[in-house]
Amino acid sequence: MSKASWFKFLIVGVLWGVPYLFIKVAVAPGEFTPAFLVFGRLVIGSALLLPLAIHRKTLFPALKELKWIAPYAIIEICLPWYFISSGERKITSGLAGLLVATVPFWASLVMAFNGDKTVWQAKRLAGMVIGFIGIILVVGIESLSGNQSLSAIIFILFSCVCYAIAPATLNVKIPHIDGTAINAIAMAISGVIYLPFAIVQFPTSMPSHNAIYSLIALGIFPTAMAFVLYFQVMKDLGPARSSMVTYPNTVFAVLLGIFFLHEKFTLGIGLGLPLVLIGSYYATRKSKITQ
């Protein structure tokens, strides 16, 4: 990994570590609904990315690939953003960030399905087993102890699978298309889909300043800026290895939840976090064996 790629990787890790805090604040009781929050993020994100894609002259070539970008919009944005926002109404932001750290685990399985035989190398298989044990510990301890909602945990894990499938598919089908243009179009499509729900769920009273600021921050940083950088990282590392960006964002998400929202560092997180991170690292580690 070059120094430039490493720097972008770390920046994306930080940017994708903060949304769990912002989402938790924005969907608190009396604030935004999950659907309206997603719509707001999409409006801000697309408003920033569309002019950039036009300036780069990459928007119109991307429009020719709508048959791939439209499904990507559903799988990468519409479904996971709603389910994560809904899930965070019932679980802590730190746990949400930890669960998203399983994305590399699912990404490896997706790559295996797409024909990457190196996934079945011994170290990567061991990583999958370790990561799976970590997931079981987190889900089991947190849900059985009554600390967290099992349904919310399932919502987040489902979103992780979506996050693994969508970029990997684009990397195979349209690797030549600019990531900024892809996400600008995907956010516009998703915004149209969410518009009716946003109208119905328009806030009847003024949300708090913290909720409004959280929505704006979500639209600018983890929505627009991070997606631009992530597609550059994915070109350098590939979809499975670039998904390891969830390592730093998980730690950041847990720490933000503890310091700003006073969330507890629970037994499930304490036992599951290291196993998920270690397992995901080995599950996505590039094999020296060429096949």
Buried (B, 14 or more C-beta within 10 A) or exposed (E): EEEEBEEBBBBBBBBBBBBBBBBBBBBBEEBBBBBBBBBBBBBBBBBBBBEBBEEEEBBEBBEEBBEBBBBBBBBBBBBBBBBBBBBBBEBBBBBBBBBBBBBBBBBBBBBBEBEBEBBEBEEBBBBBEBBBBBBEBBBBBBBEEEBBBBEBBBBBBBBBBBBBBBBBBBBBBBEEBBBBBBBBBBBBBBBEBBBEBBEEBEEEEEBEEEBBBBBBBBBBBBBBBBBBBBBBBBBBBBBBBBBBBBBBBBBBBBBBBBEEBEBEBBBBBEBBBEBBBBBBBBBBBEBEEEE
